[in-house]
Amino acid sequence: MTDSTIQNFRFFSDSLDILIVAIIFFYILKAVEGTRSSQILVGLVAMVVLYFASRKWGFFTLNWVLTHFLGFVILIVIILFQDDIRRGLANIGKKPLLFSFAKQSANETVIEEVADACSFLSSKKMGALIAIERQESLRMFPGRPINASLSSEMIISIFNPASPLHDGGVIIKDDVILSAGSFFPISTDLELGTEIGTRHRAAIALSSETDAVVVVVSEETGKISLAAGGELKRITDEKLLRPALVSELSAESPSTVKTSQPGKA
């Protein structure tokens, strides 16, 4: 093997190495874009840049501190990005493309039945909390198993004030109601304000911890809201709920674009 061949091979392998690293960083940045994790990631990158700069310019004390800090960087990344890592690993187990048509049909059923139910509940000012499971399982949240075919009538009957299950949340997967009266985590974010009710806080917390899309109907105002990616947005017109659900359920991951939050839950 000639020297030129060896050099060409090394150039190719180095280029491939750089390309792979660039792709990895691209998807990491894309995954955390618009989230709080992006700010943390920028801080870690700044630390790494500062580390190499301190070595080059002979800042020995700073370099010593950063050397010991970066020694724990893997552990720090795992702790800070545990939710993002969990979501990424869950996405590896996505269903094959073979099932995409069946999934699309199930999504259409979910969208129609949920939209119809929320329209009725909104008109009667009956509170509701509906979680639509996507890739990540919601079975860890306790509730009464239902395992019934999805229908707007079933949703309405569950959230009827006379129902013993109306205070909890409903979990839907494909075209099946898995459970009702489910207990979800509650967001304690003080920035939300006291006007954000319990159902809305639960929707924000659940959609931030999982990839679920959550629909809320306010018991006080009858207004409909949708939570995805830890963000809550007001559905100003019930006719807009269908396209909003289509947008979120057809996306690979829930939207993290911050939208205006309802003034009153």
N, C-alpha and C positions, 0 to 999 in steps of 0.2 A: 504493500500500500504506500503510495507516494505521499510526500509532505503536503502537497496541494490537496489531495483527497482527504487527508486527516484534518486539514484546516477547514475544508468545506463541511466536513461532518461535524466538527466542533461548532462552526458557525450555525449550522442547521439546528443542532441540539440546544445551543444557547438561545437561539431565536424561539424555538419551541418552548423552552423553559420560561422565558420572559412572557410569551403569549399565554401560557397556562396560568401563570401568576396574575397577569392582567385580567384574564377572564374571571378568575376567582374573586379578585378585588371588585370587579365590575358588578358581579352578582351580590356580593356582600353590601356594597353601597346601594344597589337597587333595592335590596331587601329592607334596609333600615332607613331609606329616604323618607323624610317627612315625619319620622318618629323621634322619640327622645333618645333612642339608641344611637341615632346619627351624631348627636352632640357628644356622646361618650366616645364614639369611635374617632371623631375628630381629635378629641383630647388625647387618646392613646397614640394616634399617629403623630401628633405634635411631640409627645414624649420621646418617641423613637427618633424623630428628626433631631431633637435636642440632644439625644444621647450621642449620635454620630457627630454632631457639631462640636460637642464638648470634647470628644476624642481628638478631633482634628485640630482644635484650637488650644488644647492643653488645659482645659478647665478640670483639674484633677478631682477636686471636691465634688463638683456637680456630676462628673462622670461616675464617681464612686456611688453617689446616692442613686443615680439613675440605673446603674448596673444592678444594684441590689433590688431596686423596684421592679425592673424588667424581668428579674428572675422569677417573680410571682405573676407575670402578666398573663400566663395561660390560665391560672386559677382565677384571676380577676375577670378575664374575659368570660369564662364559664359562668361565674356568679352574675355578672352584669347582663349578659346576653342569654340567660337561661331560657327565657320565653321564646326568643328568636331561634335559638338552637333547637328547642323542642318543636317549634313549628316547622323548621327546615327538615328535621328528621321525619316528622309526620308526613311531609310532602313527598318523601321518597316512596312511601307506600301508597301513592295515588293509584287509583284503578286504571287498568289499561284502556287504550283508546277504543277497544272493542265494545266497552260498555258506555261510550259517550252518548249514543243515541238514546239508550234507556234512561241515562241520567238527565238528558235534556227534557225528555218527556215527563219525568218525575218533577223536575224544576217547574215546568209549565203548570202542572197540577198544583204544586205548592203555591206558586204565585197567584193563581186564580182563586184558590180556596182561602188563602190568607187575606188577600185583598178584599174579597167579598165579606169575610167575617169582620175584618177591621172597619169596613165601611158601615156595617150595621152597628157594631159596638160603639163606634164614634158617634153615630146619630143618637144613640141611647145613653151616651156618657157612661158606658160600662168599661171599667179598667181592664187592661189585658197586657200580658207579657209573653211574647211568643219567640222562642229561640229556634232558629233553623240551623240544624247541624250540617256542616260541610265535610271537610276532610278529618278534622279532629273530633274525637268522640266526646259526647257530653254525658255519658252514662255515669260519670263519677258524681254528678249532682243528684242528691236524693229527691225522690218524688214517688207518686203513685203510678205504677206501671199501667199503661192503657193498651198499647199495641193495637190500635184501631185504625181502620182506613181513614185517611184524611178527608175531612169535609168541613165546609164553613159552618154547617149546622152543629157539628160536634164541637168545634171551637167555641161557638156562641153559647152552647149549653154549659161548657166547662166554666166560662167566665160569667155566667149568670150569677148575680149576687146571692142567690139561694143555694148555689152549689158549694159543697164543702171544699172544693179545690180551687175556687176562684181567686184566692189570695196569692197562690204560687204562680209559677211559670209553666208554660207548655213547651215540650221539646218535640220538634218535628224532624224526621229524617226521611228523605225522599218523599213518598206519599203516605207515610205512616206517622200517627201520633204516638210517640214512644211512651211519654209520661206526662202527667199533669200534677199541679201542686208542687212543682220542683222548687228547691231553694237554690238561688244563685248568689255568688259573692256580691257585696255592696261596695261601690267606690266611696272612698273616704277623702277624695280630692277636695280640698277646701276651696279651690278656685271655681268649682261648679256652682257655688252659691246655695243658699238655703231654699231657693225656689225650685230646685231640681228635686223631684220626689223620689221615693224609694224604688219604684219600678224603673225609672230612668237611670238611677245610679246602678241598679243591678244590670241593666242593659249595657251601660258603658263598661262596667267591670268585666262582664262575661265576654263581650266582644273584644276586649283588650287582652284577656287571658287565653282566648281561643279564637279560631277563625269563624265563629258563628256569626250569622246575621240575625239581629234581634229587632223585633217590631214591638212598639209600645203604644198603647192607647191610654190617654190620661183619663182617670176617673173624674177629675174635677172639671176639665175643660172639653173633653172629648177629642182633643187634638192627637194626631198620629205622629210618631217620631220613629226614626230608624237608626240603629246603631251598628257600626261596622268598623273594625280596626281601632276600637277604643274611642271613636268619635260619634257624636250624636247630632243628627240633623232633623229639623222640622219638616214634615211633609205638609206643605201649605194647602194642598188640595188633595183630597182622597184619590182623585184620578191619577195623581203623580206617583202613588205608591207602587203600582204595577211596573212602570219603567224603572223606578228606583230599585225594586227587587230584581228585575231582569239584569240591570247593570251590576249589582253586587253578586248575584248568584252565578253569573256567567264569567265573572273575573276569576283568575287563578288564585288570587288572595284578596281579602276584603280591602276596600278603599281606606287609605289613611289620610286622605285630603281633609283637612280640618274645615268644618262647616259651622255655620251659626247654630248655637244651641238654643232650645226653646226658652223663652223668657219665663214661662211658668209651666210646671209639670202637670 
